[in-house]
Amino acid sequence: MKLPGNSFKHRLSEAAPQFGLWAALADGYVTELLATAGFDWIVIDNEHAPNDVRSSLSQLQVLGGYPCQPIVRPVKNDVAVIKQYLDIGAQTLIIPMIDTEADAELAVAATRYPPGGVRGVGSALGRASRWNKVDGYFENASKELCLIVQVESTIGMDNLEAIANVDGVDGVFFGPADLSASMGFEGDPSHPVVRQAVCAGIKQVRAIGKSAGVLATYRAYADEYLAAGANLIAIATDTGLLSRAASDVVSSFKAPSVTASERSQAGY
């Protein structure tokens, strides 16, 4: 059996950006539905959503039938936690709260088997190796792993060059929400000063030769980051899509100025 390829990693070198979605509803059925929409990638979020190893596993399994590439974000940069997600078959990870070069080096080490890293050896028990049926898994696993580190503080921005230059880091993803709080603009991730910092960071990372990404659900800001050179843009969240659609439907029926004819024309 061949080692599954990582189309997300291989497309990073292409000129066209990849557009993704953040999945926080922690449900395989929802994630599979979203996989049919045409996103290039979907993040299974374990940091701010009620996902765990089992719910992440079910979503990895359903996404395996679609061209949309799954990405897992563990709750933190922890060797034991990262090991679990690699063993259930995650091939691309976004690691949150990377502030220093040492943080990035730890994340890389956690994804590599000894002697090049510290990943625990348990491939016979893991879906990743198809329970030891993948030929040469132990020797070749890292070739199809993609590691994106998330920089989301002023400390991380100060250390950005060193973080991005760590061998084994494929890209840097900027977190505007946490970064805005770190910069003194709590609750305002779209503040011009924050966006300016993210754009500068994107340019710096791309100049180093690594990929750069950001969450930007507002089109104008996404275009701004794309112009700066970002090649990974999360353009939606499942919670945001559902909440907004539900509110729009309710408003369309409760608004007194909307007639039955207008509702019919709108498709409701």
Phi and psi restraints in degrees (value plus and minus 20) as a CYANA .aco file:
   2 LYS   PHI    -105.3   -65.3
   2 LYS   PSI     131.6   171.6
   3 LEU   PHI     -86.5   -46.5
   3 LEU   PSI     107.2   147.2
   4 PRO   PHI     -78.3   -38.3
   4 PRO   PSI     117.8   157.8
   5 GLY   PHI     -99.9   -59.9
   5 GLY   PSI     140.1   180.1
   6 ASN   PHI    -133.6   -93.6
   6 ASN   PSI      71.8   111.8
   7 SER   PHI     -84.1   -44.1
   7 SER   PSI     -51.5   -11.5
   8 PHE   PHI     -80.6   -40.6
   8 PHE   PSI     -68.5   -28.5
   9 LYS   PHI     -82.8   -42.8
   9 LYS   PSI     -62.5   -22.5
  10 HIS   PHI     -90.8   -50.8
  10 HIS   PSI     -44.9    -4.9
  11 ARG   PHI    -103.4   -63.4
  11 ARG   PSI     -28.5    11.5
  12 LEU   PHI     -81.7   -41.7
  12 LEU   PSI     -47.4    -7.4
  13 SER   PHI    -102.9   -62.9
  13 SER   PSI     -27.9    12.1
  14 GLU   PHI     -99.2   -59.2
  14 GLU   PSI     137.2   177.2
  15 ALA   PHI     -90.6   -50.6
  15 ALA   PSI     -54.9   -14.9
  16 ALA   PHI     -92.1   -52.1
  16 ALA   PSI     115.9   155.9
  17 PRO   PHI     -90.9   -50.9
  17 PRO   PSI     138.7   178.7
  18 GLN   PHI    -129.6   -89.6
  18 GLN   PSI     112.6   152.6
  19 PHE   PHI    -129.0   -89.0
  19 PHE   PSI     113.4   153.4
  20 GLY   PHI    -152.0  -112.0
  20 GLY   PSI     159.5   199.5
  21 LEU   PHI    -155.2  -115.2
  21 LEU   PSI     125.4   165.4
  22 TRP   PHI    -114.5   -74.5
  22 TRP   PSI     100.9   140.9
  23 ALA   PHI    -122.2   -82.2
  23 ALA   PSI      94.1   134.1
  24 ALA   PHI    -141.6  -101.6
  24 ALA   PSI     -22.5    17.5
  25 LEU   PHI     -99.9   -59.9
  25 LEU   PSI     -28.5    11.5
  26 ALA   PHI      38.4    78.4
  26 ALA   PSI      23.6    63.6
  27 ASP   PHI    -161.9  -121.9
  27 ASP   PSI     105.6   145.6
  28 GLY   PHI     -82.2   -42.2
  28 GLY   PSI     -55.2   -15.2
  29 TYR   PHI     -85.7   -45.7
  29 TYR   PSI     -63.2   -23.2
  30 VAL   PHI     -85.4   -45.4
  30 VAL   PSI     -65.2   -25.2
  31 THR   PHI     -83.7   -43.7
  31 THR   PSI     -57.6   -17.6
  32 GLU   PHI     -86.2   -46.2
  32 GLU   PSI     -61.1   -21.1
  33 LEU   PHI     -77.3   -37.3
  33 LEU   PSI     -64.7   -24.7
  34 LEU   PHI     -87.2   -47.2
  34 LEU   PSI     -46.9    -6.9
  35 ALA   PHI     -85.3   -45.3
  35 ALA   PSI     -41.1    -1.1
  36 THR   PHI    -103.5   -63.5
  36 THR   PSI     -25.6    14.4
  37 ALA   PHI    -100.1   -60.1
  37 ALA   PSI     -39.5     0.5
  38 GLY   PHI      87.8   127.8
  38 GLY   PSI     -12.6    27.4
  39 PHE   PHI     -83.2   -43.2
  39 PHE   PSI     126.6   166.6
  40 ASP   PHI     -95.7   -55.7
  40 ASP   PSI     -50.4   -10.4
  41 TRP   PHI    -173.4  -133.4
  41 TRP   PSI     135.8   175.8
  42 ILE   PHI    -153.2  -113.2
  42 ILE   PSI     108.4   148.4
  43 VAL   PHI    -110.0   -70.0
  43 VAL   PSI     102.9   142.9
  44 ILE   PHI    -109.0   -69.0
  44 ILE   PSI      83.6   123.6
  45 ASP   PHI    -108.7   -68.7
  45 ASP   PSI     103.3   143.3
  46 ASN   PHI    -128.3   -88.3
  46 ASN   PSI     -24.3    15.7
  47 GLU   PHI    -103.9   -63.9
  47 GLU   PSI     -67.8   -27.8
  48 HIS   PHI    -138.5   -98.5
  48 HIS   PSI      -9.4    30.6
  49 ALA   PHI    -144.7  -104.7
  49 ALA   PSI     139.7   179.7
  50 PRO   PHI    -100.8   -60.8
  50 PRO   PSI      21.7    61.7
  51 ASN   PHI    -104.4   -64.4
  51 ASN   PSI     138.2   178.2
  52 ASP   PHI    -164.3  -124.3
  52 ASP   PSI    -190.2  -150.2
  53 VAL   PHI     -81.6   -41.6
  53 VAL   PSI     -63.0   -23.0
  54 ARG   PHI     -89.3   -49.3
  54 ARG   PSI     -63.2   -23.2
  55 SER   PHI     -88.9   -48.9
  55 SER   PSI     -52.7   -12.7
  56 SER   PHI     -86.5   -46.5
  56 SER   PSI     -59.7   -19.7
  57 LEU   PHI     -79.6   -39.6
  57 LEU   PSI     -66.9   -26.9
  58 SER   PHI     -82.2   -42.2
  58 SER   PSI     -55.3   -15.3
  59 GLN   PHI     -94.8   -54.8
  59 GLN   PSI     -55.9   -15.9
  60 LEU   PHI     -81.5   -41.5
  60 LEU   PSI     -58.9   -18.9
  61 GLN   PHI     -87.0   -47.0
  61 GLN   PSI     -64.6   -24.6
  62 VAL   PHI     -90.9   -50.9
  62 VAL   PSI     -54.5   -14.5
  63 LEU   PHI     -91.6   -51.6
  63 LEU   PSI     -37.9     2.1
  64 GLY   PHI     -81.6   -41.6
  64 GLY   PSI     -38.1     1.9
  65 GLY   PHI    -114.5   -74.5
  65 GLY   PSI     -13.2    26.8
  66 TYR   PHI    -151.0  -111.0
  66 TYR   PSI     136.6   176.6
  67 PRO   PHI     -90.9   -50.9
  67 PRO   PSI     -35.0     5.0
  68 CYS   PHI     -85.7   -45.7
  68 CYS   PSI     104.9   144.9
  69 GLN   PHI    -105.7   -65.7
  69 GLN   PSI     108.4   148.4
  70 PRO   PHI    -100.2   -60.2
  70 PRO   PSI     121.0   161.0
  71 ILE   PHI    -148.2  -108.2
  71 ILE   PSI     118.8   158.8
  72 VAL   PHI    -131.8   -91.8
  72 VAL   PSI     112.6   152.6
  73 ARG   PHI    -128.0   -88.0
  73 ARG   PSI      88.5   128.5
  74 PRO   PHI     -86.2   -46.2
  74 PRO   PSI     146.9   186.9
  75 VAL   PHI     -89.2   -49.2
  75 VAL   PSI     -47.2    -7.2
  76 LYS   PHI    -181.9  -141.9
  76 LYS   PSI     151.6   191.6
  77 ASN   PHI    -102.8   -62.8
  77 ASN   PSI      64.6   104.6
  78 ASP   PHI    -154.5  -114.5
  78 ASP   PSI     109.8   149.8
  79 VAL   PHI     -77.2   -37.2
  79 VAL   PSI     -65.8   -25.8
  80 ALA   PHI     -87.2   -47.2
  80 ALA   PSI     -60.0   -20.0
  81 VAL   PHI     -86.4   -46.4
  81 VAL   PSI     -66.6   -26.6
  82 ILE   PHI     -80.4   -40.4
  82 ILE   PSI     -60.0   -20.0
  83 LYS   PHI     -76.5   -36.5
  83 LYS   PSI     -62.6   -22.6
  84 GLN   PHI     -83.0   -43.0
  84 GLN   PSI     -62.3   -22.3
  85 TYR   PHI     -93.1   -53.1
  85 TYR   PSI     -53.2   -13.2
  86 LEU   PHI     -86.2   -46.2
  86 LEU   PSI     -61.6   -21.6
  87 ASP   PHI     -87.3   -47.3
  87 ASP   PSI     -47.8    -7.8
  88 ILE   PHI    -106.3   -66.3
  88 ILE   PSI     -18.3    21.7
  89 GLY   PHI      92.5   132.5
  89 GLY   PSI     -15.8    24.2
  90 ALA   PHI     -85.7   -45.7
  90 ALA   PSI     111.0   151.0
  91 GLN   PHI    -132.2   -92.2
  91 GLN   PSI     -32.8     7.2
  92 THR   PHI    -149.9  -109.9
  92 THR   PSI     110.4   150.4
  93 LEU   PHI    -144.9  -104.9
  93 LEU   PSI     123.6   163.6
  94 ILE   PHI    -132.8   -92.8
  94 ILE   PSI      97.2   137.2
  95 ILE   PHI    -120.4   -80.4
  95 ILE   PSI     100.3   140.3
  96 PRO   PHI     -98.9   -58.9
  96 PRO   PSI     143.9   183.9
  97 MET   PHI      35.7    75.7
  97 MET   PSI      32.2    72.2
  98 ILE   PHI    -113.6   -73.6
  98 ILE   PSI      94.6   134.6
  99 ASP   PHI    -128.5   -88.5
  99 ASP   PSI     -43.8    -3.8
 100 THR   PHI    -157.9  -117.9
 100 THR   PSI     147.9   187.9
 101 GLU   PHI     -80.1   -40.1
 101 GLU   PSI     -58.4   -18.4
 102 ALA   PHI     -84.5   -44.5
 102 ALA   PSI     -57.4   -17.4
 103 ASP   PHI     -80.4   -40.4
 103 ASP   PSI     -65.8   -25.8
 104 ALA   PHI     -85.3   -45.3
 104 ALA   PSI     -59.4   -19.4
 105 GLU   PHI     -84.7   -44.7
 105 GLU   PSI     -57.2   -17.2
 106 LEU   PHI     -84.5   -44.5
 106 LEU   PSI     -62.0   -22.0
 107 ALA   PHI     -82.1   -42.1
 107 ALA   PSI     -62.6   -22.6
 108 VAL   PHI     -83.4   -43.4
 108 VAL   PSI     -66.7   -26.7
 109 ALA   PHI     -79.8   -39.8
 109 ALA   PSI     -55.4   -15.4
 110 ALA   PHI     -87.2   -47.2
 110 ALA   PSI     -40.9    -0.9
 111 THR   PHI    -118.0   -78.0
 111 THR   PSI     -21.2    18.8
 112 ARG   PHI    -137.3   -97.3
 112 ARG   PSI     119.5   159.5
 113 TYR   PHI     -93.7   -53.7
 113 TYR   PSI     135.3   175.3
 114 PRO   PHI     -80.0   -40.0
 114 PRO   PSI     129.9   169.9
 115 PRO   PHI    -105.8   -65.8
 115 PRO   PSI     -22.1    17.9
 116 GLY   PHI    -103.5   -63.5
 116 GLY   PSI     -27.5    12.5
 117 GLY   PHI    -182.0  -142.0
 117 GLY   PSI    -178.7  -138.7
 118 VAL   PHI    -149.6  -109.6
 118 VAL   PSI      -4.1    35.9
 119 ARG   PHI     -84.0   -44.0
 119 ARG   PSI     110.7   150.7
 120 GLY   PHI     -86.3   -46.3
 120 GLY   PSI     123.1   163.1
 121 VAL   PHI    -113.4   -73.4
 121 VAL   PSI      86.0   126.0
 122 GLY   PHI    -169.4  -129.4
 122 GLY   PSI      16.7    56.7
 123 SER   PHI     -82.2   -42.2
 123 SER   PSI     -47.0    -7.0
 124 ALA   PHI     -84.6   -44.6
 124 ALA   PSI     -42.5    -2.5
 125 LEU   PHI    -117.1   -77.1
 125 LEU   PSI     -22.7    17.3
 126 GLY   PHI    -127.2   -87.2
 126 GLY   PSI     124.7   164.7
 127 ARG   PHI     -83.5   -43.5
 127 ARG   PSI     -50.3   -10.3
 128 ALA   PHI     -76.2   -36.2
 128 ALA   PSI     -59.6   -19.6
 129 SER   PHI    -114.8   -74.8
 129 SER   PSI     -12.9    27.1
 130 ARG   PHI      31.9    71.9
 130 ARG   PSI      24.7    64.7
 131 TRP   PHI      36.8    76.8
 131 TRP   PSI      30.8    70.8
 132 ASN   PHI      48.7    88.7
 132 ASN   PSI      -1.3    38.7
 133 LYS   PHI    -115.0   -75.0
 133 LYS   PSI     -28.5    11.5
 134 VAL   PHI    -102.5   -62.5
 134 VAL   PSI     100.4   140.4
 135 ASP   PHI     -83.9   -43.9
 135 ASP   PSI     107.0   147.0
 136 GLY   PHI      46.9    86.9
 136 GLY   PSI       8.0    48.0
 137 TYR   PHI     -79.3   -39.3
 137 TYR   PSI     -67.2   -27.2
 138 PHE   PHI     -77.6   -37.6
 138 PHE   PSI     -61.2   -21.2
 139 GLU   PHI     -99.1   -59.1
 139 GLU   PSI     -46.2    -6.2
 140 ASN   PHI    -135.2   -95.2
 140 ASN   PSI     -23.4    16.6
 141 ALA   PHI     -74.0   -34.0
 141 ALA   PSI     -63.1   -23.1
 142 SER   PHI     -87.1   -47.1
 142 SER   PSI     -40.3    -0.3
 143 LYS   PHI     -86.7   -46.7
 143 LYS   PSI     -46.7    -6.7
 144 GLU   PHI    -128.4   -88.4
 144 GLU   PSI      -9.4    30.6
 145 LEU   PHI    -111.3   -71.3
 145 LEU   PSI     121.1   161.1
 146 CYS   PHI    -144.8  -104.8
 146 CYS   PSI     108.1   148.1
 147 LEU   PHI    -138.0   -98.0
 147 LEU   PSI      96.1   136.1
 148 ILE   PHI    -130.0   -90.0
 148 ILE   PSI     107.3   147.3
 149 VAL   PHI    -123.4   -83.4
 149 VAL   PSI     124.1   164.1
 150 GLN   PHI    -124.3   -84.3
 150 GLN   PSI      99.9   139.9
 151 VAL   PHI    -123.8   -83.8
 151 VAL   PSI     101.7   141.7
 152 GLU   PHI    -168.4  -128.4
 152 GLU   PSI      13.9    53.9
 153 SER   PHI    -169.2  -129.2
 153 SER   PSI     144.1   184.1
 154 THR   PHI     -86.0   -46.0
 154 THR   PSI     -51.7   -11.7
 155 ILE   PHI     -84.0   -44.0
 155 ILE   PSI     -65.4   -25.4
 156 GLY   PHI     -82.3   -42.3
 156 GLY   PSI     -59.6   -19.6
 157 MET   PHI     -85.2   -45.2
 157 MET   PSI     -57.6   -17.6
 158 ASP   PHI     -84.4   -44.4
 158 ASP   PSI     -50.4   -10.4
 159 ASN   PHI    -122.0   -82.0
 159 ASN   PSI      -4.3    35.7
 160 LEU   PHI     -78.3   -38.3
 160 LEU   PSI     -64.5   -24.5
 161 GLU   PHI     -80.5   -40.5
 161 GLU   PSI     -65.5   -25.5
 162 ALA   PHI     -85.9   -45.9
 162 ALA   PSI     -59.0   -19.0
 163 ILE   PHI     -84.3   -44.3
 163 ILE   PSI     -69.0   -29.0
 164 ALA   PHI     -86.0   -46.0
 164 ALA   PSI     -46.7    -6.7
 165 ASN   PHI    -103.0   -63.0
 165 ASN   PSI     -24.4    15.6
 166 VAL   PHI     -85.5   -45.5
 166 VAL   PSI     107.5   147.5
 167 ASP   PHI     -85.0   -45.0
 167 ASP   PSI     108.6   148.6
 168 GLY   PHI      85.2   125.2
 168 GLY   PSI     -35.9     4.1
 169 VAL   PHI    -104.7   -64.7
 169 VAL   PSI     100.7   140.7
 170 ASP   PHI    -109.2   -69.2
 170 ASP   PSI     -42.6    -2.6
 171 GLY   PHI    -192.3  -152.3
 171 GLY   PSI     149.9   189.9
 172 VAL   PHI    -143.3  -103.3
 172 VAL   PSI     110.7   150.7
 173 PHE   PHI    -132.8   -92.8
 173 PHE   PSI     106.2   146.2
 174 PHE   PHI    -112.4   -72.4
 174 PHE   PSI     117.4   157.4
 175 GLY   PHI    -127.1   -87.1
 175 GLY   PSI      75.2   115.2
 176 PRO   PHI     -81.9   -41.9
 176 PRO   PSI     -51.6   -11.6
 177 ALA   PHI     -85.5   -45.5
 177 ALA   PSI     -74.0   -34.0
 178 ASP   PHI     -87.1   -47.1
 178 ASP   PSI     -57.5   -17.5
 179 LEU   PHI     -82.9   -42.9
 179 LEU   PSI     -60.2   -20.2
 180 SER   PHI     -82.1   -42.1
 180 SER   PSI     -60.4   -20.4
 181 ALA   PHI     -85.6   -45.6
 181 ALA   PSI     -61.4   -21.4
 182 SER   PHI     -83.8   -43.8
 182 SER   PSI     -50.2   -10.2
 183 MET   PHI    -108.3   -68.3
 183 MET   PSI     -22.7    17.3
 184 GLY   PHI      75.3   115.3
 184 GLY   PSI      -6.7    33.3
 185 PHE   PHI    -139.2   -99.2
 185 PHE   PSI      33.1    73.1
 186 GLU   PHI     -76.1   -36.1
 186 GLU   PSI     111.4   151.4
 187 GLY   PHI      60.5   100.5
 187 GLY   PSI     -13.2    26.8
 188 ASP   PHI    -152.8  -112.8
 188 ASP   PSI      48.0    88.0
 189 PRO   PHI     -87.0   -47.0
 189 PRO   PSI     -34.3     5.7
 190 SER   PHI    -119.0   -79.0
 190 SER   PSI      -8.4    31.6
 191 HIS   PHI     -77.5   -37.5
 191 HIS   PSI     119.1   159.1
 192 PRO   PHI     -73.4   -33.4
 192 PRO   PSI     -57.1   -17.1
 193 VAL   PHI     -87.5   -47.5
 193 VAL   PSI     -57.7   -17.7
 194 VAL   PHI     -87.6   -47.6
 194 VAL   PSI     -65.4   -25.4
 195 ARG   PHI     -83.1   -43.1
 195 ARG   PSI     -58.5   -18.5
 196 GLN   PHI     -82.3   -42.3
 196 GLN   PSI     -61.5   -21.5
 197 ALA   PHI     -85.5   -45.5
 197 ALA   PSI     -61.0   -21.0
 198 VAL   PHI     -85.1   -45.1
 198 VAL   PSI     -63.8   -23.8
 199 CYS   PHI     -80.9   -40.9
 199 CYS   PSI     -62.1   -22.1
 200 ALA   PHI     -83.8   -43.8
 200 ALA   PSI     -60.0   -20.0
 201 GLY   PHI     -84.8   -44.8
 201 GLY   PSI     -61.7   -21.7
 202 ILE   PHI     -78.9   -38.9
 202 ILE   PSI     -67.2   -27.2
 203 LYS   PHI     -82.1   -42.1
 203 LYS   PSI     -59.0   -19.0
 204 GLN   PHI     -85.6   -45.6
 204 GLN   PSI     -64.8   -24.8
 205 VAL   PHI     -86.1   -46.1
 205 VAL   PSI     -63.3   -23.3
 206 ARG   PHI     -85.3   -45.3
 206 ARG   PSI     -54.8   -14.8
 207 ALA   PHI     -85.2   -45.2
 207 ALA   PSI     -49.0    -9.0
 208 ILE   PHI     -95.1   -55.1
 208 ILE   PSI     -39.2     0.8
 209 GLY   PHI      81.7   121.7
 209 GLY   PSI      -6.4    33.6
 210 LYS   PHI    -127.7   -87.7
 210 LYS   PSI     144.9   184.9
 211 SER   PHI     -99.0   -59.0
 211 SER   PSI     134.3   174.3
 212 ALA   PHI    -156.6  -116.6
 212 ALA   PSI     116.8   156.8
 213 GLY   PHI    -160.1  -120.1
 213 GLY   PSI     149.8   189.8
 214 VAL   PHI    -184.9  -144.9
 214 VAL   PSI     134.1   174.1
 215 LEU   PHI    -109.1   -69.1
 215 LEU   PSI     102.3   142.3
 216 ALA   PHI    -168.6  -128.6
 216 ALA   PSI      74.5   114.5
 217 THR   PHI    -105.8   -65.8
 217 THR   PSI     -27.9    12.1
 218 TYR   PHI    -118.2   -78.2
 218 TYR   PSI     104.7   144.7
 219 ARG   PHI     -77.1   -37.1
 219 ARG   PSI     -62.9   -22.9
 220 ALA   PHI     -80.7   -40.7
 220 ALA   PSI     -59.4   -19.4
 221 TYR   PHI     -93.8   -53.8
 221 TYR   PSI     -57.1   -17.1
 222 ALA   PHI     -79.7   -39.7
 222 ALA   PSI     -63.4   -23.4
 223 ASP   PHI     -83.1   -43.1
 223 ASP   PSI     -56.6   -16.6
 224 GLU   PHI     -82.2   -42.2
 224 GLU   PSI     -64.3   -24.3
 225 TYR   PHI     -90.7   -50.7
 225 TYR   PSI     -56.1   -16.1
 226 LEU   PHI     -82.7   -42.7
 226 LEU   PSI     -61.2   -21.2
 227 ALA   PHI     -83.7   -43.7
 227 ALA   PSI     -49.7    -9.7
 228 ALA   PHI     -96.1   -56.1
 228 ALA   PSI     -34.4     5.6
 229 GLY   PHI      97.8   137.8
 229 GLY   PSI     -16.5    23.5
 230 ALA   PHI     -81.7   -41.7
 230 ALA   PSI     117.3   157.3
 231 ASN   PHI    -138.3   -98.3
 231 ASN   PSI     -14.3    25.7
 232 LEU   PHI    -152.8  -112.8
 232 LEU   PSI      93.0   133.0
 233 ILE   PHI    -146.7  -106.7
 233 ILE   PSI     100.3   140.3
 234 ALA   PHI    -104.6   -64.6
 234 ALA   PSI      92.6   132.6
 235 ILE   PHI    -120.7   -80.7
 235 ILE   PSI     -22.4    17.6
 236 ALA   PHI    -182.5  -142.5
 236 ALA   PSI     142.7   182.7
 237 THR   PHI    -145.2  -105.2
 237 THR   PSI     127.2   167.2
 238 ASP   PHI     -83.7   -43.7
 238 ASP   PSI     -58.0   -18.0
 239 THR   PHI     -84.2   -44.2
 239 THR   PSI     -61.1   -21.1
 240 GLY   PHI     -85.6   -45.6
 240 GLY   PSI     -62.4   -22.4
 241 LEU   PHI     -82.9   -42.9
 241 LEU   PSI     -66.6   -26.6
 242 LEU   PHI     -86.7   -46.7
 242 LEU   PSI     -65.4   -25.4
 243 SER   PHI     -81.8   -41.8
 243 SER   PSI     -65.2   -25.2
 244 ARG   PHI     -86.5   -46.5
 244 ARG   PSI     -63.7   -23.7
 245 ALA   PHI     -83.5   -43.5
 245 ALA   PSI     -61.1   -21.1
 246 ALA   PHI     -84.1   -44.1
 246 ALA   PSI     -63.7   -23.7
 247 SER   PHI     -84.3   -44.3
 247 SER   PSI     -59.4   -19.4
 248 ASP   PHI     -83.9   -43.9
 248 ASP   PSI     -60.9   -20.9
 249 VAL   PHI     -84.2   -44.2
 249 VAL   PSI     -67.3   -27.3
 250 VAL   PHI     -80.8   -40.8
 250 VAL   PSI     -64.8   -24.8
 251 SER   PHI     -82.5   -42.5
 251 SER   PSI     -55.7   -15.7
 252 SER   PHI     -86.7   -46.7
 252 SER   PSI     -45.6    -5.6
 253 PHE   PHI    -114.8   -74.8
 253 PHE   PSI     -48.3    -8.3
 254 LYS   PHI    -111.4   -71.4
 254 LYS   PSI     -39.4     0.6
 255 ALA   PHI     -86.8   -46.8
 255 ALA   PSI     102.5   142.5
 256 PRO   PHI     -84.6   -44.6
 256 PRO   PSI     -43.2    -3.2
 257 SER   PHI    -103.3   -63.3
 257 SER   PSI     -26.8    13.2
 258 VAL   PHI    -112.5   -72.5
 258 VAL   PSI     101.6   141.6
 259 THR   PHI    -108.1   -68.1
 259 THR   PSI     146.1   186.1
 260 ALA   PHI     -80.5   -40.5
 260 ALA   PSI     -56.9   -16.9
 261 SER   PHI     -84.4   -44.4
 261 SER   PSI     -62.9   -22.9
 262 GLU   PHI     -85.7   -45.7
 262 GLU   PSI     -57.5   -17.5
 263 ARG   PHI     -83.7   -43.7
 263 ARG   PSI     -59.7   -19.7
 264 SER   PHI     -85.0   -45.0
 264 SER   PSI     -61.4   -21.4
 265 GLN   PHI     -86.3   -46.3
 265 GLN   PSI     -49.3    -9.3
 266 ALA   PHI     -99.5   -59.5
 266 ALA   PSI     -27.8    12.2
 267 GLY   PHI      73.5   113.5
 267 GLY   PSI      -8.6    31.4
